Amino acid sequence: MLERFRRLIRDYFGFSQKETNGTIVLSFLLLLLIFMPFLQNFFYKEITANISDARLQDSLVSLLSRVSAEAEPPPPDLDLAPFDPNKISTEQWLQFGLSKKVAQRIERYLAKGGKFRKKEDLLRVYDFPQDLYEVLEPYIQIESQQYARKEKKPYKQPKKYEKKENLDTSRKFAQKEKKQFKKFDLNAADTAQLKTLRGIGEKRALNIIKYREKLGGFAQISQIEEVWGLDSIAIESVKRFTYITPNSWKKIAINQAGEEELKKHPYIGYKLAKVLVNYRLQHGKFTSEADLRKVKALDENILQKLLPYLFFD
């Protein structure tokens, strides 16, 4: 191709071989000068783009570092001293590092007359962090006298005409107290009976009845610990002054019940109900506790709590 171009120049202009070679070199240099700006712009843009990308990446890393630092504030430097959780304000809880939502939940609980009787009652507050409790636990001091009975006034000898009247009043009060705390059936109790127990008001009584209806009735007194919102005082009162009549709770026909019926029980739920029904369809009816143990999704703890509510037909 070069030889053809050389011959074309020599024939057209009548140049000698040396002049033809000089013309080719000159033409090449002219072409190079003409396209030089385009080549320079191309390489300059590529280099600039690389530099811009590097700068953009650096700025993004710096921005992400600042955002991460702002999103994760350092833990507060706590200057801890003994305190009573029944007396401190929401602002003090926030200084301990507790979230505002949980601090306000504690404030509402105390405003409604609730009390923390012992340290562990803090963990009954929904979403109270376990790690924060472990830090605060050595500094928690609850004044036990605050919840003790009022101190008796110094004994004063009654007048002769008052002595008989005071004795009669004391007897009536003792009889009333004894009658009020007579044990009753937990599965048959209404809100009025439950509210006679120490630590149980209207809302807690309703929570007990709602959970009892979901279960179909309590099979053991210890199940009262599963009711949301009860503190140690309320739980101890229920255990002390109630009982459960044998077979007073509703049972489920495990081989007849469908998913809808099974999933309503607190110990089963949607996923386990589906597993039980599918297992029954594939392997046949459940005839005993041993058959239920073959269901891998049913762990031993749930099985033991669920057994009183099942019968094998």
C-alpha positions, 0 to 999 in steps of 0.5 A: 500500500505504501509503495502504491502511494509512493508511485502515485505521488511520483507520477502525479508530481514528477518527484524523484525518489528522495522527494517522494520519500520526503513528501510521505514523511511530511504528510505523516507528520501533518496528519499527526499534528492534525489528530494530536488534539483529539488524542490529547483530549481522549487520554486527558479525559481517561486520566481525569476520570480515573482521578475523579473516581478516586476522589469520589471514592475517598469522599464516599469513604469519608462520608460513610465514616462520619455517618457510621460514627454518628449512627453509633454513638459511643456508650455513655460514660456512666457515673454509677451510684446506688439508686432506687428504680422506683424513684428515678426519672425518665431523664436519668434512665436515658443517662444510663443508656436506656432507650427513650421508649423503654424509659417512658414505658417504665414511667407509665408503669410507675404512674399507674401504681406499679412498683419494682419489689426486687431487682429482677422485676426490671427484666419484666419490662418489655425490651429492657436490655439484659446487658444494661441490667447486668451493669446496673444490677450491683447499684440497684437498691430498692427500699424494702420498707417502702412496701412493708406494712406501716409501723404500728403506733405505740400501744395505748391502753384502751378505756374500759368501755372501748375494749370490747368494741375494739375486740369485736372490730378486730375479729370482724376484720380477721374474718373478712380477711380470711374470707377474702383470701379463700382459695378459688379455681383459677379456671373459673375465676372472673375479674372480680375474684382475681382483683382481690389478689395482691398485685392484680388490678383490672388490666392484669386480671383481663390479661390472665383471662385472655391468656386462659381463653387462648390456652383453653384453661390452665393445666398447671398453676406455673403457667401463670408465669407466661401471662404478660405484665405480671410481676413477682408479687402478682404471680406469688399471689395467684400461686398461693390463693388459687387452685386448678380443678383436674381436667377443667381445661379444654382438650384438642383432638389431635387427629381431628383438628385442622390447621385453623384450630391447631394454630390458635393454641399458644403452644402450637402456632401456624408453622407447627400446626402445618407440620403436624397436619402434614405429618398426620397425612403422610404417616397416619394418626397419632396414637401416643406421645411416642408418635408426637416425639417423631415430629422433629419440629416439636421440641421436648419443652413444648411437647411437655406443655402441650400434652395435657391439652391433647387426646388421642382418639 
